[in-house]
């Protein structure tokens, strides 16, 4: 799609899109504010890249990621009817997470304070598609994120005459 519409197609395996090396929470917040101010999907993608370490595997530490979240942060996962309330609870959950997935981004679209991220999480061969809605405050802090997960399935044969296969970042 056209990036002027707010969408950036992403191949997180290429370092050419990265605007810099390892950064801290202040740089991620600056990228988020740049994205909000100019409806700049590339800046949001770079902020997410640095937050999660998609290009170089060295994302923010748990403490730095904590500082990117608003104190009243809420994360919801409607499919499992779960809500994590507060950045302290989120940090504790992250620290207890058994094995984090390998994350690949497919796209970023949004404007202002609301951004939608499409990605793929690979939990050692257990692959899930993810749609994430990020809501930011005026300072670029993450106030809320809502995550939708869908496990991959095989398409029905009857639909094949109209459908083409999508390429996944993990294919």
BELDA-V612625 format. One record per helix or strand of 2 or more residues. SS is the DSSP state (2 for helix, 1 for strand). FROM is the first residue (numbers start at 1). TO is the last residue. If there is no record, write none. Layout:
ss = [SS/SS]
from = [FROM/FROM]
to = [TO/TO]
//
This chain:
ss = [2/1/2/2/2/2/1/2/1/2/1/1/1/1/2]
from = [3/8/15/25/41/62/69/78/82/87/102/114/126/142/157]
to = [5/9/17/38/52/67/77/80/85/96/111/123/136/151/159]
//
